[in-house]
């Protein structure tokens, strides 16, 4: 008789306990889904940022060409100043 009573008590305790465990697991699953969605959004933002940085990237050759053009213009300006000073 005690075995039957203990089994019935276990059944009555197991039902609410399994409901609580199921509720907890479902909340964890929803939380993991939202974390995965947030992670995907963050990855998209970093991919867009990488693209934006690469789009504005200047190669070494382009940089050297720009510096060379600036130097030649400055040399021409200095030559004109020297010509005016000589007069």
Backbone bond lengths (Angstrom), bond angles and torsions (degrees), N, CA, C in turn:
res aa  C-N    CA-C-N  psi(-1)  N-CA   C-N-CA  omega(-1)  CA-C   N-CA-C  phi
1 X - - - 1.437 - - 1.535 110.91 -
2 X 1.314 116.72 -40.26 1.459 120.05 179.10 1.516 111.54 -64.78
3 X 1.340 116.42 -34.39 1.459 119.52 179.06 1.522 110.94 -65.81
4 X 1.310 117.04 -39.78 1.461 121.15 179.49 1.536 109.46 -66.72
5 X 1.333 116.05 -42.12 1.468 120.42 -179.97 1.539 110.22 -64.99
6 X 1.318 117.13 -40.84 1.459 120.53 179.57 1.528 110.45 -66.00
7 X 1.338 116.78 -39.00 1.457 120.07 178.33 1.527 111.46 -66.25
8 X 1.334 116.34 -40.53 1.470 120.07 177.75 1.533 110.65 -65.84
9 X 1.292 117.36 -38.55 1.465 120.80 177.58 1.539 110.06 -64.33
10 X 1.316 114.67 -41.27 1.464 118.81 177.62 1.521 110.34 -62.08
11 X 1.342 117.49 -43.27 1.460 120.85 178.01 1.521 111.07 -61.60
12 X 1.310 117.96 -44.93 1.462 121.40 -178.85 1.530 111.65 -67.71
13 X 1.285 117.65 -30.90 1.471 120.27 177.66 1.534 110.84 -81.51
14 X 1.332 115.63 -30.73 1.451 119.40 -176.71 1.538 111.87 -69.85
15 X 1.313 118.43 -35.13 1.469 121.72 -177.03 1.535 111.19 -61.20
16 X 1.338 120.60 -54.34 1.475 118.01 178.69 1.526 112.45 -67.55
17 X 1.331 116.14 -33.94 1.454 119.53 179.71 1.527 110.82 -64.80
18 X 1.317 117.56 -42.51 1.463 120.30 178.67 1.530 110.40 -67.82
19 X 1.337 117.43 -34.07 1.466 120.23 175.30 1.524 111.12 -63.35
20 X 1.318 117.42 -43.19 1.464 121.23 177.78 1.521 111.62 -64.82
21 X 1.306 116.10 -41.48 1.461 119.82 178.76 1.525 110.17 -64.58
22 X 1.337 117.35 -42.83 1.463 121.07 178.22 1.525 111.55 -62.75
23 X 1.329 117.29 -42.45 1.460 121.47 177.53 1.524 110.95 -61.60
24 X 1.327 116.71 -43.45 1.460 121.52 179.80 1.525 111.60 -64.20
25 X 1.326 116.63 -43.16 1.467 120.89 179.46 1.523 110.43 -65.44
26 X 1.340 117.27 -40.03 1.462 120.39 178.86 1.531 110.93 -64.17
27 X 1.329 117.88 -40.61 1.467 121.05 177.54 1.525 110.94 -64.88
28 X 1.327 116.64 -40.47 1.464 119.78 176.45 1.524 111.06 -62.28
29 X 1.332 116.71 -40.99 1.452 120.94 179.95 1.529 110.77 -64.19
30 X 1.329 117.45 -42.90 1.475 120.51 177.25 1.514 110.50 -63.57
31 X 1.317 117.18 -40.79 1.468 121.04 179.80 1.532 110.57 -64.39
32 X 1.330 117.12 -41.67 1.466 120.26 177.53 1.528 111.38 -64.09
33 X 1.340 116.75 -38.77 1.466 119.52 177.18 1.517 111.10 -62.65
34 X 1.338 117.25 -42.41 1.468 119.20 179.69 1.529 110.62 -68.01
35 X 1.326 117.77 -35.79 1.466 120.00 176.58 1.526 111.46 -65.82
36 X 1.320 117.16 -38.60 1.465 120.15 177.06 1.518 111.04 -65.36
37 X 1.332 117.02 -39.17 1.472 120.14 177.87 1.529 110.04 -65.47
38 X 1.330 117.49 -42.54 1.463 120.60 178.07 1.524 111.38 -63.51
39 X 1.323 116.38 -38.55 1.456 120.65 178.24 1.526 110.75 -64.68
40 X 1.311 116.81 -41.56 1.468 120.56 178.46 1.533 110.38 -63.09
41 X 1.339 117.34 -41.09 1.466 120.48 178.24 1.523 110.48 -63.74
42 X 1.339 116.80 -42.43 1.467 120.25 179.80 1.525 110.76 -64.71
43 X 1.329 117.31 -39.37 1.459 120.16 177.96 1.527 110.89 -64.86
44 X 1.330 116.72 -39.24 1.467 119.48 177.88 1.521 110.92 -63.33
45 X 1.333 116.09 -40.71 1.466 119.64 179.73 1.528 111.19 -65.63
46 X 1.331 117.79 -40.65 1.461 119.43 179.04 1.525 111.08 -68.95
47 X 1.330 116.95 -35.87 1.468 119.32 176.46 1.525 110.50 -63.47
48 X 1.331 116.59 -41.44 1.466 120.13 178.73 1.526 110.45 -65.50
49 X 1.323 116.48 -38.54 1.463 119.67 179.18 1.523 110.86 -66.87
50 X 1.324 117.23 -41.35 1.469 120.32 177.14 1.522 110.38 -60.59
51 X 1.322 117.11 -41.19 1.457 120.77 179.02 1.524 110.19 -64.85
52 X 1.325 116.82 -42.48 1.464 120.54 -179.09 1.523 111.10 -64.39
53 X 1.322 117.09 -41.73 1.470 120.83 178.57 1.517 110.01 -65.12
54 X 1.309 117.45 -43.64 1.465 120.84 -179.30 1.526 111.13 -67.45
55 X 1.326 117.11 -30.07 1.459 119.88 -179.24 1.523 110.94 -68.61
56 X 1.328 117.48 -32.45 1.453 121.55 -178.53 1.530 112.70 -96.81
57 X 1.294 117.43 9.60 1.449 122.29 -178.22 1.529 110.06 -71.72
58 X 1.314 116.71 135.61 1.463 122.20 178.21 1.523 107.74 -109.37
59 X 1.303 115.53 130.12 1.464 118.38 179.63 1.522 110.15 -75.02
60 X 1.289 115.80 162.52 1.465 121.26 179.82 1.525 110.32 -62.09
61 X 1.312 116.47 -39.72 1.456 120.56 -178.72 1.529 111.09 -63.82
62 X 1.340 116.65 -44.66 1.468 119.88 178.11 1.526 111.10 -62.19
63 X 1.308 115.60 -39.87 1.465 120.10 179.41 1.533 110.46 -63.99
64 X 1.308 117.07 -45.33 1.461 120.67 179.82 1.530 111.27 -64.16
65 X 1.326 117.36 -38.56 1.466 120.35 177.66 1.524 111.04 -63.43
66 X 1.330 117.22 -42.08 1.466 120.93 179.35 1.522 110.76 -64.42
67 X 1.317 117.30 -42.51 1.470 121.04 178.36 1.523 110.19 -63.59
68 X 1.310 116.66 -40.20 1.476 120.51 179.29 1.536 110.54 -63.39
69 X 1.339 117.35 -42.81 1.469 120.13 177.96 1.523 111.02 -62.60
70 X 1.319 117.25 -41.06 1.468 120.63 178.75 1.521 110.04 -64.40
71 X 1.322 117.38 -42.24 1.470 121.10 178.92 1.529 111.62 -61.95
72 X 1.320 117.55 -42.40 1.465 119.56 -179.73 1.524 111.20 -66.09
73 X 1.326 117.19 -38.31 1.462 119.60 177.80 1.523 110.91 -66.11
74 X 1.323 116.75 -41.68 1.466 119.91 177.78 1.525 110.93 -64.02
75 X 1.321 116.92 -39.12 1.468 120.02 177.15 1.527 111.18 -62.14
76 X 1.328 117.01 -41.12 1.475 120.16 178.29 1.523 110.90 -64.22
77 X 1.338 116.47 -41.15 1.473 119.74 178.59 1.516 110.34 -63.61
78 X 1.325 116.75 -44.19 1.466 120.12 179.62 1.527 111.24 -64.68
79 X 1.328 117.49 -38.20 1.464 120.49 176.52 1.526 111.06 -62.02
80 X 1.317 117.43 -40.16 1.463 120.18 178.61 1.525 110.67 -65.89
81 X 1.324 116.54 -39.98 1.478 118.90 176.50 1.536 110.85 -62.31
82 X 1.328 115.90 -42.31 1.465 119.46 179.42 1.536 110.38 -63.15
83 X 1.317 117.76 -39.52 1.459 120.65 178.92 1.522 111.15 -64.65
84 X 1.316 117.82 -39.99 1.467 120.64 179.20 1.529 111.01 -70.20
85 X 1.297 116.26 -34.86 1.473 119.90 -179.54 1.519 109.97 -69.09
86 X 1.328 116.79 -35.42 1.467 120.50 -179.22 1.534 111.52 -68.42
87 X 1.285 118.86 -24.76 1.469 120.48 -177.60 1.467 112.62 -77.13
